[in-house]
């Protein structure tokens, strides 16, 4: 009877090349899948954040317009539809308009002092119109966000 060599009876330790290759391939597939999922999650998060910022900018602009018009004692209709000019109870006139160079909605707090201009929107204005309503002003504002245009409209009634 022939004896088998000693190396045949030793216990195998470690992995074969095929087992190692299969393990690395499975790990690579899991890692690539996780990376792609992370990429799409971050991209969707950035899109949603940009949309929220655009919506917030429109909301703040309409709130600022509404606050300025509601507190007015008088409304100058001669400057409509491109500009809204209101006068408060103290006789100080302020106006809202779209700056022609920056395309941003601005508020000039006192028309006698041209240095007191506040930019109301951070995003470019595509359209801004104001028209006389029964006892107030109808406003339409459209801003250009990174994900496309966003519109808002309101009817603001004077308190007087």
CORZI-V104958 format. One record per run of one state. SS is the DSSP state (A for helix, B for strand, O for the rest). FROM is the first residue (numbers start at 1). LEN is the number of residues. If there is no record, write none. Layout:
BEGIN
ss:SS from:FROM len:LEN
ss:SS from:FROM len:LEN
END
This chain:
BEGIN
ss:O from:1 len:5
ss:A from:6 len:4
ss:O from:10 len:7
ss:A from:17 len:54
ss:O from:71 len:3
ss:B from:74 len:3
ss:A from:77 len:3
ss:O from:80 len:1
ss:B from:81 len:1
ss:O from:82 len:1
ss:B from:83 len:5
ss:O from:88 len:5
ss:B from:93 len:6
ss:O from:99 len:6
ss:B from:105 len:4
ss:O from:109 len:8
ss:B from:117 len:3
ss:O from:120 len:4
ss:B from:124 len:9
ss:O from:133 len:3
ss:B from:136 len:10
ss:O from:146 len:2
ss:B from:148 len:10
ss:O from:158 len:3
END
